[in-house]
Amino acid sequence: MKIYNRNKSVKTLVAICAMAVCAMTFHSCEQFELDEVPGRANLAVEPYNSIDELELAVNGIFGKLNKAAWMTTFYVNGWAGDDMTTHRESNKADFREYDQRNVAATNGRSATNWAGVYAMVKAANTVIINSEGVDFPSDAARQKELLGQTYFLRGLMFYHLARVHGRIVLPLDLEIDFERELATQEEVYQQIESDMLTAETMLPAKTNVGASNPNAGSARAILARLYLDWAGYPVKDASKYAMAAASAKQVMDNAGMHGFALVPDMATLYTVEGRFNTESIFTIAYCASCGLPNRKNGKLGLPSDYATQGWQETFAEIRYFEDMPEGPRKDATYHTQIPLDGPFQDQLIQTRSPVLHLM
């Protein structure tokens, strides 16, 4: 989801960091079929025999992320923000609970999120455990990067859970036991910090343009956002504000080295061609031609009488929309009129509420 940020002093960092957690697009489409290592169970505790086995296992984590994130359920906590709302009836009750900040323990979207994300955590733990004491000298750089990706993904998943649930269990082994005592909020933040710091030391400074893998700057940008949360409720460790600012400055000062930059035209961020862009610190890119379209972008905000039968489950909060200053950013962020398909494509329909572009 595109974040409208009034604080211009941190627009580069905080905008892209918030986008990274909430607005992920997926790994290259060829990864989708590589969920398991041939000849062995995907979650087997057994040291890897080759760099190919390690790579396939890490690709499996990305595959799980794709399956968890392709629907709006993965982003259900986003409805608690001030910028969007949902349908007042239909099957959107779970979204409405977040919108009203009155989430029941029985919320089905929360439960789906919980199970799906912990499946990724278990897969990441398996990779880390199976890599202990294993070295591939001829592929040392690739091995290091793959492990960096694993720590990055585990930290990101713990962060996603923390943003939705607050205190969570922190399994670092293969026993995903939800009867474990919940970690304190500070312990959760410490684990996320540890994973991101480890990832930062193992990931390359920059990945190729068009690649969806995280780099060292991606990890540092997530740390900056983490420190902001750490400084706020409920931990309220004010010392983390300075760490957030320092991390943000580090990312911005080294933006060129990491391949980060603002795009000249915001509207390009919402095009298929613009999905791999310099404003994204981490991208989950879907592949419709592979049979794995991204269902959170497209139908969810369109009216039901739209030619492709929109889901009308996401709309702008009207006060937020009205308060946003007119200009290119607002024009790129919202639709107020949508062209009809088919024989009436030269006509326009007026939406009942402005529709947000979601990324």
Secondary structure, 3 states (H helix, E strand, C coil): CCCCCCCHHHHHHHHHHHHHHHCCCECCHHHHHCCCCCCCCCCCCCCCCCHHHHHHHHHHHHHHHHHHHCCHHHHHHHHHCCCEECCCCCCCHHHHHHHCCCCCCCCHHHHHHHHHHHHHHHHHHHHHHHCCCCCCHHHHHHHHHHHHHHHHHHHHHHHHHHHHHCCCCCCCCCCCCCCCCCCCHHHHHHHHHHHHHHHHHHCCCCCCCCCCCCCHHHHHHHHHHHHHHHHCCCCCCCHHHHHHHHHHHHHHHCHHHHCCCCCCCHHHHHCCCCCCCCCCCCCCECEHHHCECCCCCCHHHCCCCCCCCCCCCCEECHHHHHHCCCCHHHHHHEEEEEECCHHHCCCEEEEEEEEECCC
